[in-house]
């Protein structure tokens, strides 16, 4: 009796473990379960123009738009080579453009459920980090990255987690937080 119960528990545990690992491995591919959404023609045209602008400096031809309540509030294209700035990706430039137009405080106060980034190419890890940090959860793109690319990315992220180390005294950062008017305590 105990052996049968042990086998059932073991079987259920293995199934749950398999499902969790499968989800973690393919979490970047969940979009494939949703139907492809059509974009308005003017949005696709604006994206194509932005991507073309990147070609002028031989940057990767990617364009992005940040919309709020279906109105464009930020526009960007890749400017890594043009500006010599590794953060010059289309999505980050679109966020920066919106902040320059409406101000950081207003940007941070926007209703996140009505904020959307649309890119010609699936955002990279750095851009995904910016989107997550600024809680831009509605993400659309025209072309996705190959699945193998995300497996390599997952490996790189795992290596980062394995190799990161805390160094020095954290009270240095705590002191800096205490000096900042909006970050007392570093929350």
ZIBEL-V634219 format. One record per pair of residues at least 24 apart in sequence whose C-alpha atoms are under 7 Angstrom apart, sorted by the first residue. I is the first residue (numbers start at 1). J is the second residue. Records with the same first field share a line. If there is no record, write none. Layout:
BEGIN
I = J  J
END
This chain:
BEGIN
47 = 120
50 = 76  77
51 = 77
53 = 77
54 = 78  79
57 = 81  82
62 = 90  120  121
63 = 90  119  120
64 = 90  91  94  117  118  119  120
65 = 94  117  118  119
66 = 94  95  116  117  118
67 = 115  116  117
68 = 114  115  116
69 = 114  115
73 = 98
74 = 98
91 = 119  127
92 = 127
112 = 136
END
